[in-house]
Amino acid sequence: MNRLKFLLLLFFFTIAKITAQGEEIKKTTASKQVSTFTIEAPQLQTTKKIWVYLPENYATSKKNFSVIYMHDAQNLFDAKTSYSGEWNVDEKLDSLKAQVIVIGIEHGNEKRMEELTPFKNEKYGGGKADNYLEFIVKTLKPQIDKTYRTKTKKKNTIIMGSSLGGLTSYYAVLKYPEIFGKAGVFSPSFWFTKDIYTLTEKSKKIKSKIYFLCGDAESDDMVSDLNKMEYLINSNRCYCLNLNKKTIVKDGKHNEKLWRDGFVDAFLWLGL
């Protein structure tokens, strides 16, 4: 993969928004079902801003809802905080009348690479996803389950992200299979460490349902890396179980459009 290109992509995700002289101020596009709060993250020694999407009928209903945990919250709901277009998660779920809560976790800006990589890369560093996931599992999720009417079983808990967020979402189902029963893994940065393949080979039978998505114009090795991981997973468990799906988008590039366009299909296939 072209490393310079990748570093530019990392820069793309690290910035929450651009304010340049003479640039038109972006308007908020988040729906009224979206709110935010902050929470202490002792595992990361910081405070995290969390975005919450509630289904339209949440206030008038007494039912409990499944939950999707998503990374890079700045890019999920609001054009004002996104760098180059949002995922439109709220509008897409509204159009489906989806009965699901979405919890978006803002990335750590310059610490994004550390938080979203499970193993250290010799050249780029990183490798603190264990702390990040421990924050989600032991601090954030208990608070969400206490505050909102949630379905807490693993079959009702999805973790989803793209790029480095795709890598750590996949890692999450290996590390916490009792918590995350499903994962949306978009354009995963498997190139970052070969240890992710070794971990897959050594893992007990993987039972989580996984949706993979990438474009064939992202990099030289994105598709081959994803194919390699698919092979390892199918060696770990019988492909006949239909617990993983792979979508490769022709001419798809490493950007918000690819992930935005693929979100609904992933959501529907994973099922809640």
Buried (B, 14 or more C-beta within 10 A) or exposed (E): EEEEEBEEBBEBBBBBBEEEEEEEEBEEBBBEBBEBEEBEBEBBEEEBBBBBBBBBEBEEEEEBBBBBBBBBBBBBBBBBBBBEEBBBBBBBBBEEEBBBBBBBBBBBEEBBBBBBBBBBBEEBEBBBBBBBBBBBBEBBBEBBBEEBEBBBEBEBBBBBBBBBBBBBBBBBBBBBBEBBBBBBBBBBBBBBBEBBBEBBEEBEEBBBBBBBBBBEBBBEEBBEBBBBBBEBBBEBBEEEEEBBBBBBBEEBBBBBBBBBBBBBBBBEBBEB
